[in-house]
Amino acid sequence: MPEVLTPAQQSTFTVALIGNPNVGKTTIFNRLTGLRQKVGNYPGVTVDKRFANVKIGEQEATILDLPGTYSIYPNSEDEVIVHRVLNGLDQGNRPDFVLAVVDMSSMERGLFLITQIMDLGLPMAIVLNMEDTAEEQGIKVKTHALYRSLGVPIIQSNARSNKGIDGILDLIGQKMFEKPQSFLNIEDLLPHELSSAVQEKFGLENSYQAYQLIRFHQSEPLIDHNDKLWLEHQLSKVEYDIKKTQLEETQQRYAGIQQVLSSAIEKTDIQRKRLTDKLDSVFLHKIGGYGIFIGILLVIFQAVFAWSAMPMDLIDGFFATLSAAVANLLPAGVLTDLITEGIIPGIGGVVIFIPQIALLFAFLGILEDTGYMSRVVFLMDRIMRPFGLNGKSVVPLISGIACAIPGIMATRNIGNWKDRLITIMVTPLMSCSARLPVYVILIGIAVPESYVGPFNLQAIALLGMYLLGIIAVLFTSWILKLALKFKEKSYLMVEMPLYRLPRWKDVLITMYSKSKTFVFAAGKVILTISVILWVLASYGPSSVREESIAKVEVPAENAAQEDLDLYESQLASAELESSYIGIMGKFIEPTIRPLGYDWKIGIALITSFAAREVFVSTIATLYSVGSDVEDELTIQQKLESEVNPETGEKVFNLATAFSLIVFYAFAMQCMSTLAVVYRETKGWKWPVIQTVYMTALAYVSAWVVYQILS
């Protein structure tokens, strides 16, 4: 029989990093792992699993970064993960050891979680972090006294300055983890016969694991239905009151913690008012606080727009040059067309978003690291909660004005799944920068360039589109709040850390990891859809294409360049009309006719699913504007003069233009957004629901506008 090695004897092992939010756990994880971090999925939930393999001497440790939590009572999805991993319900992620991080200035709160882990019987060690914060508040921890009370190794650190990181690595490498004694007498909480029966039934190691299973079995989908019925029967036999017992546990735990702290903590009175308190009197002002936040956002998004423009242009130019170079190198044919018109532009469509994503998450990382983001969440919670959102929703929604993709990715900071899901579902309603070219052209057609006082009517109309998006977000959030039924309670608990200078290394790691996640996860879906759209636009039934192309009048041999350009444009329009995507446009024409659209606009609606700004280039080709699609004035003039051959009326009249504007304000933004929603919700259910409801909202709203104005 092969020898079974204990974790202490194994050369590869897993260490779970756990702690309350804002205790520096992520900083320690970044310091220990650097750029070796990987992102996976916990089975059955939407929370990401961050982990990294670290080589220490001859051994390799997998560091698993568990979500921040105040306890292992699973009230939110983050806490569900911690509950499952530590209680052994998720066997694939159960750690060999636990490294618990505690904020030295908030020992009582941190010890509540630690004593729960002790009662589970897991080998563990403790890192007392934020030593400088504790000193600033006059708090001194007697490490040796704390060790005598808890019986597990303890090490002090200040991860921000890299102090103690080498010691943590040595602790992990030497596996200096101890299996502690129980902190509470669980027999006071759980009858012995009930505990023994549950342990034997489920193969558990101790009474507290049995207590945890009993306490939360009703809401745990990993437990079989028959096992739940068995547990209910056992509880009824002894008339066990679960809620009363949890209250008793909490009271006993805090009483025990107070005894530990009375001998392990010294406090010195500090007379001077902390800088944090002074800054909070400004940043959390009931009126001025909102003004400061808006000002900071204006600066951030102006920087995102300005700083990302050049790298995005360079990326766009690089892939255009690459396509041309590959076309010249490879022989003409279908494969070359697929590479140069489908695959390379598809990859470019993924990479071009990286500057915006990296910059936006860099700024969000700075706000988080300085401690300001917690204040924003606190400020906005009261305003947004009646609509089914919470304070943490404000960052993704504002991010959506730049681009919905980083906005949706930013919802990961929302712990409550219902609030996060609602935020994901409504963020695409915020008017993003990709809609701007569409708005500019159509508003130029529909709204005269006149003034009301000092204000330009076209500028007012553009501002109105952004306000319309905000109204749609709030209204839709309220509807979803009523429609979505989740047992998970919505509440906000936010830590108010001290203000600090940002840690630039951590900001860079955040930029890198977010960009990498987008490229390798959402990018696969985007590239696939790009190739599909290329095929649909490049091919069609041969007989239909030949007939359509034959209708285009070929210019004479000595024709002027203007006539040749017109021929090329008409030929491109005919090829597009006879392609599969053109046939789709014809097919949906009866559906979109009530909105004032013809089949050509229908094609633009389909192709702009790749990206909203594609609407401009598609319309330019369809209506024979010419190749200079950057000349918005020329496009606008041509569209204004376009006439429907059947009715003799202008195609882009006031009703049609405003109908299109409203349609684009509410319709699902682009395939990139769809891909990211798929990535964040871990499936196609919610992206499909989102696409359906936004399409319905866009269609009905555009129909109403068209009927009123026509």
VODOVEX-693387 format. One line per 4 residues: number of its first residue (from 1); their letters; for each residue x, y, z of C-alpha. Coordinates in steps of 0.05 Angstrom, whole numbers, plus 5000, padded with zeros to 4 digits. Example, Ala and Ser with C-alpha at 12.3 -4.5 7.8 and 13.67 -1.06 7.14 Angstrom:
1 = AS = 5246 4910 5156; 5273 4979 5143 .
% end
This chain:
1 = MPEV = 5000 5000 5000; 5031 5067 4980; 5051 5114 5035; 5004 5174 5044 .
5 = LTPA = 5043 5238 5053; 5020 5292 5100; 5019 5364 5074; 5083 5378 5114 .
9 = QQST = 5118 5322 5076; 5095 5342 5006; 5140 5382 4959; 5079 5416 4927 .
13 = FTVA = 5025 5445 4971; 4970 5498 4972; 4967 5558 5019; 4901 5597 5023 .
17 = LIGN = 4910 5671 5037; 4851 5698 5076; 4831 5761 5113; 4781 5817 5121 .
21 = PNVG = 4774 5868 5064; 4826 5923 5064; 4876 5888 5110; 4931 5887 5057 .
25 = KTTI = 4918 5815 5035; 4920 5833 4962; 4985 5872 4972; 5017 5811 5005 .
29 = FNRL = 4991 5766 4949; 5021 5814 4897; 5087 5817 4934; 5092 5741 4940 .
33 = TGLR = 5070 5725 4868; 5086 5786 4824; 5065 5773 4752; 5058 5698 4761 .
37 = QKVG = 4985 5706 4779; 4931 5666 4742; 4856 5674 4741; 4809 5614 4741 .
41 = NYPG = 4737 5600 4758; 4708 5572 4821; 4657 5519 4799; 4584 5542 4801 .
45 = VTVD = 4595 5615 4817; 4618 5679 4783; 4675 5698 4830; 4744 5692 4800 .
49 = KRFA = 4797 5649 4832; 4865 5683 4836; 4925 5639 4848; 4999 5632 4831 .
53 = NVKI = 5053 5580 4836; 5114 5603 4876; 5180 5566 4877; 5212 5566 4947 .
57 = GEQE = 5276 5526 4950; 5261 5455 4926; 5187 5464 4938; 5130 5495 4899 .
61 = ATIL = 5073 5529 4936; 5007 5548 4903; 4983 5612 4935; 4907 5617 4932 .
65 = DLPG = 4879 5687 4944; 4810 5678 4975; 4760 5735 4972; 4761 5784 5030 .
69 = TYSI = 4710 5767 5083; 4692 5784 5155; 4671 5713 5173; 4656 5645 5143 .
73 = YPNS = 4581 5657 5149; 4562 5656 5074; 4519 5717 5067; 4549 5740 5001 .
77 = EDEV = 4578 5703 4942; 4649 5720 4964; 4636 5690 5032; 4604 5629 4999 .
81 = IVHR = 4672 5615 4966; 4709 5621 5032; 4657 5577 5067; 4662 5522 5014 .
85 = VLNG = 4738 5522 5009; 4752 5522 5084; 4697 5472 5101; 4720 5423 5048 .
89 = LDQG = 4656 5427 5006; 4698 5448 4946; 4749 5391 4947; 4785 5415 4885 .
93 = NRPD = 4806 5480 4920; 4815 5458 4992; 4882 5484 5018; 4935 5447 5057 .
97 = FVLA = 4950 5509 5100; 4917 5576 5116; 4955 5642 5121; 4909 5692 5155 .
101 = VVDM = 4923 5767 5148; 4901 5815 5203; 4901 5891 5206; 4939 5906 5270 .
105 = SSME = 4896 5968 5281; 4831 5926 5279; 4849 5863 5317; 4780 5848 5344 .
109 = RGLF = 4747 5844 5275; 4805 5803 5247; 4806 5754 5304; 4733 5736 5294 .
113 = LITQ = 4750 5705 5227; 4815 5674 5253; 4782 5640 5312; 4731 5609 5264 .
117 = IMDL = 4788 5581 5223; 4820 5555 5287; 4756 5517 5304; 4756 5485 5235 .
121 = GLPM = 4823 5453 5255; 4862 5476 5194; 4938 5484 5200; 4950 5559 5199 .
125 = AIVL = 4994 5619 5213; 4978 5692 5223; 5007 5754 5191; 4998 5818 5231 .
129 = NMED = 4999 5870 5175; 4996 5946 5173; 5044 5955 5230; 5053 6029 5213 .
133 = TAEE = 4978 6042 5217; 4975 6010 5286; 5033 6053 5310; 4999 6116 5283 .
137 = QGIK = 4937 6099 5324; 4978 6083 5387; 4966 6008 5383; 5021 5959 5403 .
141 = VKTH = 5011 5883 5396; 5048 5836 5443; 5062 5782 5393; 5087 5731 5444 .
145 = ALYR = 5025 5740 5488; 4981 5732 5427; 5018 5668 5408; 5007 5639 5477 .
149 = SLGV = 4933 5652 5471; 4923 5627 5400; 4978 5574 5393; 4995 5588 5321 .
153 = PIIQ = 5057 5622 5289; 5052 5697 5283; 5094 5744 5240; 5090 5820 5234 .
157 = SNAR = 5093 5857 5168; 5082 5922 5132; 5069 5898 5061; 5065 5968 5032 .
161 = SNKG = 5139 5978 5046; 5156 5905 5032; 5173 5894 5106; 5164 5823 5128 .
165 = IDGI = 5153 5793 5059; 5217 5752 5063; 5195 5727 5130; 5128 5705 5101 .
169 = LDLI = 5164 5668 5045; 5208 5632 5095; 5147 5615 5137; 5113 5585 5075 .
173 = GQKM = 5176 5550 5051; 5188 5517 5119; 5114 5502 5127; 5112 5535 5195 .
177 = FEKP = 5038 5524 5203; 5007 5495 5266; 4941 5460 5276; 4910 5500 5333 .
181 = QSFL = 4865 5478 5389; 4791 5497 5385; 4778 5568 5408; 4707 5553 5430 .
185 = NIED = 4679 5491 5463; 4634 5469 5406; 4598 5419 5451; 4564 5481 5482 .
189 = LLPH = 4535 5496 5414; 4522 5428 5385; 4497 5365 5422; 4548 5310 5421 .
193 = ELSS = 4502 5258 5390; 4482 5305 5334; 4554 5325 5320; 4577 5252 5318 .
197 = AVQE = 4521 5232 5271; 4537 5289 5222; 4612 5277 5224; 4603 5203 5209 .
201 = KFGL = 4552 5216 5154; 4593 5267 5116; 4664 5245 5135; 4680 5310 5174 .
205 = ENSY = 4740 5318 5220; 4712 5358 5278; 4649 5386 5311; 4655 5457 5283 .
209 = QAYQ = 4655 5430 5212; 4591 5393 5231; 4562 5457 5260; 4579 5496 5197 .
213 = LIRF = 4545 5443 5154; 4483 5443 5197; 4480 5519 5200; 4484 5531 5124 .
217 = HQSE = 4460 5466 5092; 4395 5497 5068; 4428 5548 5023; 4485 5503 4998 .
221 = PLID = 4471 5474 4929; 4531 5427 4934; 4494 5386 4986; 4449 5332 4958 .
225 = HNDK = 4374 5340 4968; 4368 5274 5005; 4425 5294 5051; 4388 5359 5066 .
229 = LWLE = 4326 5319 5085; 4369 5274 5129; 4398 5335 5165; 4329 5365 5174 .
233 = HQLS = 4306 5300 5206; 4366 5299 5254; 4353 5371 5274; 4279 5359 5287 .
237 = KVEY = 4296 5300 5333; 4335 5344 5380; 4294 5408 5368; 4356 5446 5348 .
241 = DIKK = 4349 5522 5340; 4400 5543 5288; 4392 5619 5292; 4393 5621 5367 .
245 = TQLE = 4457 5579 5367; 4492 5625 5318; 4477 5685 5363; 4505 5647 5422 .
249 = ETQQ = 4567 5629 5381; 4579 5702 5363; 4572 5725 5435; 4618 5671 5461 .
253 = RYAG = 4669 5685 5406; 4673 5760 5420; 4677 5747 5495; 4737 5701 5484 .
257 = IQQV = 4769 5751 5436; 4764 5806 5488; 4801 5763 5538; 4857 5751 5486 .
261 = LSSA = 4863 5824 5469; 4864 5847 5542; 4932 5814 5550; 4959 5823 5479 .
265 = IEKT = 4943 5896 5463; 4969 5961 5491; 4937 6027 5470; 4968 6096 5477 .
269 = DIQR = 4924 6159 5474; 4941 6202 5414; 4917 6274 5420; 4929 6298 5349 .
273 = KRLT = 4873 6289 5299; 4892 6242 5243; 4900 6269 5173; 4848 6218 5150 .
277 = DKLD = 4795 6250 5195; 4811 6319 5168; 4806 6295 5096; 4741 6258 5110 .
281 = SVFL = 4709 6322 5134; 4721 6348 5063; 4712 6287 5019; 4650 6261 5056 .
285 = HKIG = 4616 6328 5061; 4541 6319 5046; 4544 6369 4988; 4617 6384 4973 .
289 = GYGI = 4635 6310 4972; 4593 6298 4910; 4624 6358 4875; 4694 6333 4889 .
293 = FIGI = 4677 6264 4863; 4648 6291 4798; 4710 6334 4789; 4756 6274 4799 .
297 = LLVI = 4716 6234 4748; 4720 6290 4697; 4796 6291 4704; 4801 6215 4700 .
301 = FQAV = 4758 6207 4638; 4789 6266 4603; 4856 6232 4615; 4830 6164 4592 .
305 = FAWS = 4804 6195 4527; 4866 6238 4515; 4920 6187 4535; 4889 6127 4501 .
309 = AMPM = 4878 6163 4434; 4950 6158 4411; 4963 6085 4429; 4896 6065 4401 .
313 = DLID = 4912 6101 4336; 4980 6067 4334; 4948 5999 4346; 4896 6013 4292 .
317 = GFFA = 4950 6035 4243; 4994 5976 4260; 4941 5924 4245; 4921 5961 4181 .
321 = TLSA = 4993 5961 4159; 5000 5888 4179; 4939 5869 4138; 4967 5905 4077 .
325 = AVAN = 5036 5873 4086; 5007 5803 4093; 4963 5815 4032; 5025 5833 3991 .
329 = LLPA = 5065 5774 4017; 5012 5719 4008; 4981 5697 3942; 4912 5723 3928 .
333 = GVLT = 4857 5676 3951; 4805 5659 4003; 4856 5643 4057; 4892 5709 4047 .
337 = DLIT = 4826 5747 4049; 4806 5711 4113; 4873 5729 4146; 4876 5801 4123 .
341 = EGII = 4802 5819 4127; 4778 5774 4183; 4831 5748 4231; 4880 5806 4234 .
345 = PGIG = 4825 5859 4241; 4791 5814 4292; 4854 5811 4334; 4862 5886 4325 .
349 = GVVI = 4790 5895 4350; 4811 5860 4414; 4879 5894 4425; 4854 5964 4410 .
353 = FIPQ = 4814 5965 4475; 4875 5951 4518; 4897 6024 4527; 4828 6044 4553 .
357 = IALL = 4822 5983 4597; 4893 5991 4625; 4886 6066 4638; 4817 6062 4669 .
361 = FAFL = 4837 6005 4716; 4901 6042 4733; 4861 6102 4756; 4811 6058 4793 .
365 = GILE = 4870 6023 4826; 4898 6089 4848; 4831 6111 4878; 4826 6043 4913 .
369 = DTGY = 4897 6044 4938; 4893 6114 4966; 4830 6097 5006; 4785 6145 4968 .
373 = MSRV = 4743 6093 4932; 4713 6069 4998; 4688 6141 5009; 4656 6143 4940 .
377 = VFLM = 4619 6079 4954; 4594 6107 5020; 4571 6172 4987; 4534 6140 4929 .
381 = DRIM = 4500 6083 4966; 4442 6126 4992; 4426 6154 4923; 4430 6089 4883 .
385 = RPFG = 4399 6038 4931; 4326 6055 4916; 4339 6035 4843; 4367 5966 4860 .
389 = LNGK = 4440 5988 4857; 4490 6004 4912; 4547 6052 4921; 4597 6006 4887 .
393 = SVVP = 4555 6009 4823; 4575 6081 4809; 4646 6065 4785; 4624 6015 4730 .
397 = LISG = 4568 6061 4707; 4613 6122 4700; 4665 6078 4667; 4612 6059 4616 .
401 = IACA = 4614 6130 4588; 4683 6115 4562; 4671 6042 4544; 4623 5990 4571 .
405 = IPGI = 4678 5936 4571; 4721 5963 4628; 4657 5986 4662; 4628 5916 4664 .
409 = MATR = 4696 5888 4686; 4696 5939 4743; 4633 5906 4773; 4678 5854 4804 .
413 = NIGN = 4684 5901 4863; 4610 5891 4879; 4605 5833 4928; 4530 5823 4926 .
417 = WKDR = 4512 5782 4864; 4443 5814 4853; 4471 5884 4855; 4529 5864 4811 .
421 = LITI = 4484 5830 4760; 4437 5890 4756; 4498 5935 4745; 4524 5890 4690 .
425 = MVTP = 4456 5889 4657; 4448 5965 4655; 4519 5990 4644; 4513 5983 4567 .
429 = LMSC = 4456 6035 4570; 4507 6089 4587; 4526 6125 4523; 4597 6103 4507 .
433 = SARL = 4648 6137 4463; 4633 6088 4406; 4564 6118 4399; 4592 6188 4391 .
437 = PVYV = 4605 6185 4315; 4534 6160 4304; 4505 6215 4347; 4546 6270 4314 .
441 = ILIG = 4524 6252 4243; 4451 6239 4258; 4443 6300 4303; 4475 6341 4248 .
445 = IAVP = 4419 6318 4202; 4361 6323 4250; 4378 6385 4291; 4391 6454 4260 .
449 = ESYV = 4456 6490 4278; 4421 6546 4316; 4426 6574 4386; 4381 6581 4446 .
453 = GPFN = 4414 6637 4483; 4488 6618 4489; 4475 6544 4478; 4480 6507 4411 .
457 = LQAI = 4418 6464 4397; 4462 6407 4371; 4504 6408 4434; 4440 6407 4477 .
461 = ALLG = 4415 6347 4436; 4481 6311 4447; 4479 6324 4522; 4407 6299 4521 .
465 = MYLL = 4429 6232 4494; 4476 6222 4553; 4421 6242 4602; 4373 6194 4567 .
469 = GIIA = 4423 6138 4580; 4425 6155 4654; 4349 6156 4659; 4346 6089 4623 .
473 = VLFT = 4397 6060 4672; 4358 6081 4734; 4290 6059 4706; 4316 5992 4682 .
477 = SWIL = 4352 5980 4748; 4287 5991 4785; 4250 5941 4740; 4306 5889 4749 .
481 = KLAL = 4305 5901 4824; 4232 5880 4825; 4240 5823 4774; 4302 5788 4798 .
485 = KFKE = 4290 5742 4857; 4351 5722 4897; 4354 5696 4968; 4419 5734 4979 .
489 = KSYL = 4407 5797 5020; 4431 5863 4994; 4471 5903 5044; 4533 5946 5042 .
493 = MVEM = 4592 5940 5089; 4650 5983 5070; 4716 5995 5105; 4744 6065 5113 .
497 = PLYR = 4819 6056 5109; 4870 6111 5122; 4889 6155 5063; 4956 6134 5033 .
501 = LPRW = 4999 6144 4973; 4986 6091 4919; 5032 6032 4910; 5054 6038 4838 .
505 = KDVL = 5077 5967 4831; 5008 5942 4851; 4975 5991 4803; 5019 5964 4746 .
509 = ITMY = 5002 5892 4765; 4928 5909 4764; 4935 5941 4694; 4972 5879 4669 .
513 = SKSK = 4925 5827 4699; 4860 5862 4676; 4887 5871 4605; 4911 5799 4602 .
517 = TFVF = 4844 5773 4626; 4807 5813 4573; 4853 5792 4516; 4853 5718 4531 .
521 = AAGK = 4781 5710 4554; 4735 5759 4519; 4783 5763 4460; 4769 5692 4438 .
525 = VILT = 4695 5707 4431; 4707 5773 4396; 4755 5742 4345; 4705 5686 4329 .
529 = ISVI = 4648 5735 4317; 4694 5779 4274; 4710 5721 4228; 4636 5702 4223 .
533 = LWVL = 4617 5774 4204; 4672 5775 4152; 4646 5711 4120; 4575 5737 4119 .
537 = ASYG = 4596 5803 4087; 4644 5773 4037; 4603 5716 4008; 4534 5705 3980 .
541 = PSSV = 4495 5662 3931; 4535 5665 3866; 4475 5676 3821; 4450 5733 3864 .
545 = REES = 4518 5766 3867; 4529 5761 3792; 4461 5791 3778; 4471 5847 3827 .
549 = IAKV = 4541 5865 3801; 4517 5862 3728; 4468 5919 3744; 4525 5967 3760 .
553 = EVPA = 4542 6008 3699; 4615 6002 3679; 4647 6070 3662; 4679 6083 3595 .
557 = ENAA = 4754 6072 3587; 4769 6147 3587; 4722 6162 3645; 4741 6215 3696 .
561 = QEDL = 4769 6194 3763; 4705 6218 3796; 4665 6169 3754; 4714 6113 3770 .
565 = DLYE = 4708 6127 3844; 4632 6127 3838; 4636 6059 3801; 4679 6029 3855 .
569 = SQLA = 4632 6053 3909; 4570 6027 3872; 4605 5961 3860; 4621 5954 3934 .
573 = SAEL = 4549 5971 3951; 4523 5918 3901; 4570 5865 3929; 4548 5880 4000 .
577 = ESSY = 4474 5878 3979; 4483 5809 3949; 4523 5781 4006; 4493 5738 4060 .
581 = IGIM = 4491 5797 4107; 4457 5838 4052; 4405 5784 4045; 4396 5787 4120 .
585 = GKFI = 4384 5861 4113; 4330 5849 4061; 4301 5795 4105; 4294 5841 4166 .
589 = EPTI = 4270 5901 4125; 4196 5887 4139; 4211 5886 4213; 4249 5952 4214 .
593 = RPLG = 4205 5988 4163; 4158 6013 4220; 4219 6049 4248; 4231 6085 4182 .
597 = YDWK = 4290 6042 4160; 4304 6008 4094; 4346 5946 4081; 4410 5987 4075 .
601 = IGIA = 4401 6015 4145; 4384 5944 4166; 4453 5921 4142; 4485 5978 4181 .
605 = LITS = 4448 5955 4243; 4476 5884 4233; 4547 5904 4217; 4550 5955 4273 .
609 = FAAR = 4543 5898 4322; 4618 5889 4312; 4626 5960 4337; 4579 6019 4338 .
613 = EVFV = 4625 6064 4298; 4621 6014 4240; 4553 6044 4226; 4587 6104 4195 .
617 = STIA = 4632 6065 4147; 4575 6018 4128; 4528 6074 4112; 4583 6109 4073 .
621 = TLYS = 4592 6049 4028; 4518 6034 4020; 4499 6104 4001; 4558 6114 3953 .
625 = VGSD = 4590 6167 3995; 4660 6147 3975; 4721 6121 4011; 4734 6181 4055 .
629 = VEDE = 4692 6159 4114; 4729 6204 4161; 4699 6266 4129; 4637 6270 4172 .
633 = LTIQ = 4612 6333 4137; 4612 6298 4069; 4575 6238 4097; 4524 6283 4130 .
637 = QKLE = 4511 6323 4066; 4504 6259 4024; 4456 6228 4074; 4414 6291 4075 .
641 = SEVN = 4407 6287 3999; 4392 6212 3996; 4322 6199 3968; 4279 6137 3971 .
645 = PETG = 4268 6116 3898; 4199 6088 3914; 4169 6147 3952; 4214 6205 3929 .
649 = EKVF = 4222 6227 4001; 4286 6237 4039; 4312 6173 4071; 4343 6209 4130 .
653 = NLAT = 4287 6256 4149; 4275 6283 4219; 4235 6223 4242; 4284 6171 4215 .
657 = AFSL = 4345 6206 4242; 4318 6213 4313; 4291 6142 4310; 4361 6117 4294 .
661 = IVFY = 4392 6160 4349; 4346 6131 4401; 4355 6060 4374; 4431 6066 4381 .
665 = AFAM = 4423 6096 4450; 4388 6034 4476; 4411 5976 4432; 4464 5927 4456 .
669 = QCMS = 4530 5962 4444; 4574 5913 4407; 4599 5842 4406; 4657 5862 4451 .
673 = TLAV = 4608 5880 4506; 4569 5816 4495; 4634 5776 4502; 4653 5811 4567 .
677 = VYRE = 4583 5800 4596; 4591 5726 4578; 4658 5726 4612; 4634 5761 4676 .
681 = TKGW = 4570 5720 4684; 4603 5654 4665; 4551 5634 4614; 4504 5656 4557 .
685 = KWPV = 4440 5663 4598; 4449 5735 4620; 4482 5761 4555; 4422 5733 4516 .
689 = IQTV = 4372 5764 4564; 4410 5830 4562; 4411 5831 4486; 4337 5814 4481 .
693 = YMTA = 4313 5867 4531; 4359 5921 4503; 4338 5905 4432; 4264 5907 4452 .
697 = LAYV = 4275 5973 4489; 4312 6002 4429; 4258 5978 4380; 4198 6003 4419 .
701 = SAWV = 4231 6070 4436; 4253 6081 4363; 4183 6063 4339; 4150 6112 4387 .
705 = VYQI = 4198 6168 4366; 4187 6154 4292; 4111 6152 4299; 4110 6217 4338 .
709 = LS = 4156 6255 4291; 4127 6228 4226 .
% end
